[in-house]
């Protein structure tokens, strides 16, 4: 079974072409994930939609893990998906809190955001002094001071027994990512580091914190600020300065998921309308770059061989019927070239195989691929940077000769919808080859014999 013969792959969308129109963005993350009501980009069947991929309803090579690997190694924007997955889990955990704890973090409404933004621009006390004035007034009663997270953490807590942050973080946060034994505080210097990064972010946005906060998940939100929102965060999101300042003002007042509303809309829009279509387009390619280039060369070679065969027979004294032999070269060459131009190798497609990705090739060298995945830690929302240049497979793959890369290891494609797309592209290549061959035959067959050979 194939799709429409007029099927076209998803168009590659460059990051510079992504325009974030507020009217086009999804209304809420809760209303889009799993709802099935959002539109699917052209060239992407419902079986490979963004919601299906994120919810785990697809098979390799179109799983959430494959999507994450694509964003890490190809598009280099994995922080968007990591933040998106963390926020989805955070909304679920926040909704499971007792009503008494949820009440400590009121919803951040649009009216509050507008009022806070207006106050931030009109209140003189919120304006920063120039470095020269600050130095002159240092140590005097007129010196500008600002409370920081570290000051709040070391101040005596008047409530004595605040509710602890729930420790059910198995879905997102690793037990090795810096939480203490009581799952409520960070360990040692790691805590100081994240707190200082969050302080810098708040100060840069000229945001004043509320002291003695007992809001749920406050410490986790602090770590998220340090990792994703801070300008020197390990997984800094690509946010405009106004977006970052508005988010920090909201987080200074509440840890309610609605504080992330504007930012998560931007992230989700980017994932749905740029990263996901590019991922599906990339997944359709069943061969690595050396193999695809090799296939294109074979296609061109087949066409050239067909032309040479047709010329030789035409120039000879053989009857015109023998010129049909050149159709074999034209058919094979044109079909191979069309498929290769769309990133497919017809030989691999005949077996419904694909090449292993470079980072997958060496996954089994440590006894199991699961060991490699655990080391990567890309699904740890508060993990390290997404840089991969120092990973062992990079140097190993660079040392492989070109012949070995062309004939690298293969694996069966498990996702049925992806196989259907490839079947459709192969059928298009065959039909294109038939048309091209007919044109070449129409050119060579009417020519009279040359009787020169």
N, C-alpha and C positions, 0 to 999 in steps of 0.2 A: 504494500500500500504506500502511495506517495501523496504529496501535497499537490496543489495546483501547478500546472506546467509553467505558469507565469511567476512562480515563487521567486523571491529575491531575498538574499541574506540581509540581516539587519545592517543598516548603514553605520559605518564607524563614526562615532561622535567624539570629537576632540573636546577637551575640557574648556577650551576658549569659546566653543560654540554653545555651551550650556548656559542658557539664560533662565534665571530664576524669577519667573512671573508668579506673583503671589496667588493669582487666580487659578494657576495651573497646578499648584502644589496640593497634595492630599490634605484633607481637613484635619486628620489626626492619625497618629500611628495605630491607635486601637481600631479605627474605622477602616484602615486599609489592609492591615495584615490579616490574612485569612478570610477576608470578606469576598474576594473574587470579583469585586465591583469595579476595580481599577482597570483602565485601558492597558492593553498589551501593545508594545512597540511592533511596528511592521516587521514581518519576517520571523516573529517569535510565536510559536504555537502556545496554546494555553497550558499544555503539559510542561512547558519550560518557563512559565511565567515567573516573575520575581517572587511572588508569594509562595509558589510551589518550591522553588529552590531554597528559600529561607526556612520554610516549614519542614524541610527534609523529605519532600515528596518526589524527589528525583534520584536517579542512579548515576554512578560515575560514567563519564567525567563531568557531570553537571550538578554535583552536590554542593552543599554549603562549604565544605572543605575545599573543593576545587575552586569555588568562587573566591574564597579567601586567598588561596595560593595565587590565583590570577592577579588579585589586587596587590599582593605583596611583590611578586616577581615580575609582573608585566606592566601593570598600570601604576604601581607604587603609590597606592592610596588606600591601603588596608585600614587605616585609622577610621575611615568613614563607616565601614562595615563593623568594625570592632565597637565603635561607639554606639552604633545602631542596635547591635545585639545586646550590649550592656543596658541601654535605655529600655528596651523591650522587657528584659528580665527585671529591671529596676521597677517598672510600672507594676508588674505582677507582684513583686515582693512588697511594694508600698501598699497595694490594695489589700494584702493579707494582714496588715497590721491591725491591732485593735483600734476601735474608733477613738479611744482616748489618746492614743499616740498619734494617729493621723491628724487629730485636731491641733496638735502642736505645730504642724506645718500647714498653714492655710494655703488654699489654691492661689496661684499667681494669675490674676485676671488681666485682661487687656487694659481695663481702667487703672489698675494699680501700676501697670508698666508705664502707661502714659503719664500718670501723676508723678511717678518716681523720676522719669526722664525729665519732666518739666522742672521738678525740684532740683535735680542735679545741675541744670543749666542756669537756674536763677538764684540759688542760694549761695551767698558769698562765702559762707564757711566751707563749702565743698570745693572751692577753687584752690588750686595749688599755688604756692608762692614760688617765685623764681629762686634758683639755687643761691643767688647772691643775697637776697633778702633773708632766706632761710638761715644762711651762715651768720648774718649779722644778728638775727634775733635768737640764735641758738643759746640756750641756757637762761633765757628771760621768760617772763610771764606771757609774752606775746608769741612765743615759739609755737608753730603749728604742730600739733600732735595728732596721732591717729592710732586707734586701737588695732591690734593685729590678732591673728589667730593664735599665735603663741602666747600672747598675753592672756587671752581668754582661757587657754588650756591650763595655764599655771595659776590662774586666779581661783580663790576658794569658791566652791560651788554652793550657793545658798540652799539648794534643794537636796543636797546630800546624797540622795538615791535616785538619780535620773533613770529612766527606762533604758535598758541596754539595746543597742542596735541588734536586730535579729541576726542570728548566725547561720541562717539558711542561704548560703551563697554558693552552693555546689554547682549551680548552673553556669556561673560566670566567673567568680573570683576563686583562684586557686588558694589552697591552704598554705602554700609556700610564698604567697605574694606579699607578705609583710604584716599579716594580722597576728595579734598576740594570741595567747592560749585561750583567753576569754572571748575571742572573736569580736572584740569591741575597740581595741586600740592597736596602733601600729607598734612595731618593735624598734626600740633604740633609735639609732641614727637615721633609719629609714623614715621614721615618723618626722623627725626634725627636718629632714630634707624635703619631704612633701609639704610640710607646713610652711617652710620658708618659700617654696615655689608658689604656693597659693597666696601667701602674703604679698609677694612681688606682683602677682596678677591683680590682686585687689587694689594695691597701691597705684599701679599703672592706670587702672580704671577709675581712680579716685572714689573708691567705694568704702563706706564706713560699716563695719560689722556690728551685729548685735551681740553684746556680751552675755555670758552665762547661758548660752543656748543649750537646750536639752532636746532639740529636734531630732527625730529619728534619722539615721543614716548620715548625720552631719559629717562624721569623719570620712565616710566613703565618698561623699560629695567633694570633700577637700582633696582627696586623692585624685578624683576625676578632674578637678580643676587643674591640679598640678600636671597631670598627664596629657590632657586634651585641650584645655583652655589656655593655660599659661603659654606665653610666647616662646619659652624655652622648654616646653614639655616634650617628653619622649615621643608622644604621638599627637603632636599639635594639629588641630583641625584648621582647615583653611577658612578662617572666619574674618569678616570685615571688622575693623576696629569698633564700629558702632554695635555690631552684633555681639562682640565679645563684652563690651561694656554693659550692654543691656542684660546679658546673661548673668554677669557677675553681680549686678545690682539685684537681680531677682534671687540669686542664690545666697546673697547676704541676708535676705529676709526669710527665705523658706527653702526647705528641701523637697517640696512638693514636685512631682514630675512635671507639672504645668510650667515650672520655671524654665524648663528646657524647650518649651513649645516652639519658639521661632527657630532655634538652631536645629532641632530634630526635623523640622519641615524641610529645611535646606538640605540636610544630610540625606533624608529619604528621597527627595526629589533627584539629587545627584545619583544615588544608587539606582533608582528605578529607570531614569531616562538617559543615563550615560554609562555607568559602570556595567549594569546588567546587560543591555544590548551589545556592548563591546565584548563582554564575556561570552555570550552565546555565539557571536560571530567568530570569536577566537576558537571556541570549542568545536565548531564545525570542521575546522582544519584537522585532518587526521594524521598529517605528517609534520615533522619538524622542518625548519627553514631549509637546511641542506637537501632534505628529501624532496621538498616542493620545487626547489630550483632545479634539481636533477630531473624531476618529472617534466618540468617545462622544457628543459633541454631535449628530453626524449620526444616530446610532442613536436617541437620544431624540427628535430631530426627526422621524425616520421613524415612530416609534410615535405621536407626537402627530398627525402628518398622517393616519395610518390611523384614529385615533379621530375626528378631525374629519370625515373623509370618510364614515365609518360613521354618524355622527350626522346629517350633512346628508342622506344618502340615506334614513335611517330616518324623519326628520321630513318628507321629501317624499312625494309620492304614487307614487314609482317602486316597481316590484315588488321583492320581497325578493332576487331573484337579483342585482340590481345591487349589493347590499351586499358581495358577494364582491370587488368592486374594492378595497375597503379592505384586503384581505388582502395586497396588494402592499406597501403601506406597513408593515404589521405584520411581514411576512417580512424585508424589507430592514432595517427598524429594529431588530428583536430580534436578528437574526444579527449585524449590525454592532456592537450594544451588547455582546453576549456576548463576541465576539472582542476588542473593544477593552478590555473589563474584564480580559482576560488578556494585555493588552499588544500585541495584534496589530491591524494594519490590514488589512481584507479586500482592499482594492485592491492594496496591496503584495504580499499573499499570492498574489493571482491571477497575479502574474508571478514569484513566489518571489524577490522583492527585499526588501531591507532598507535603512534609512537608514544613511548613513555616520555614524560616531560623530563628535562635535565635534573630537576630536584627529586624526581621519582626514581631515577635510574639507580641512585646509590642509597635508597631507603632501606634495602634489604641487607646491607653490609653489616649492620649491627644486629643481625638475627631476626629482626621484625620491623616492619614499617611503622608499627605503633610506637616503637622506641623513638624513631625519628620525629613523629608527630608530637610526642610529649616534649621532646627537646625544643621543638620550634616554639610552642607556647603561643601561637598566634591567636588562640581563642581565649587567652587570659586577658581580660579587659584592662587589667592594670599591670601588664607585663612590660618588657623592655621595648626598645626601639624596633621598628620593622625592617631595619637595614639587614641585608643578607650577604653583603660583599665578602664577609669573612667566614661564611659557611663552607664546610669542607668540599661540598659538591662543586662549587664554582671552579676551583683550581683543577679538580679531577676532570670535569667536563671540558675545560679548555685544553687539556692535554690529549684528548681523544682526536685521532686523525679524522680527516673529512670523510673517508670511505666508511669508517666505523659509524660516524654520525648519520650518514645516508642510510645505512642498514642497521639502525639501532633496534633495541628490543621493542617488541610489540605487545599489546594487550587488547583483549576483546572489548568492544564498546557495549556497555550494559544498558544505556539509556535508550529505550525504544523510539522516543520522539526524535532524538538526535540521529538515529539510524534512518528514520523516515526522511529527514531533511537531506541527508547525504544521498539516499536513494533518488530523491527528486533532482538533486544537482547532477547525479550521474546520468539520469534519464535526459535531462536538458543537454548534457554534453554529447550524448549519443545522437539526439535529434539535430543538434548543431553540426555534428560531424556528418550526418547524412546530407544535410543541406549544403555544407561546404564541399563535400565530395561530388555532389550533383553539379555544382557550379564548375569545379575543375574538369569533370568529365564533359560538360557542355563546351568547354573551351578546347580540349584536346581531341575529342573524337571527330569533330567535323574537319579537322585539318587533314589535307591529303598526305599520302605517304611520301616520305622524302627520298626513299630508295638510295640513301647515302651510306648505309651500313651493310 
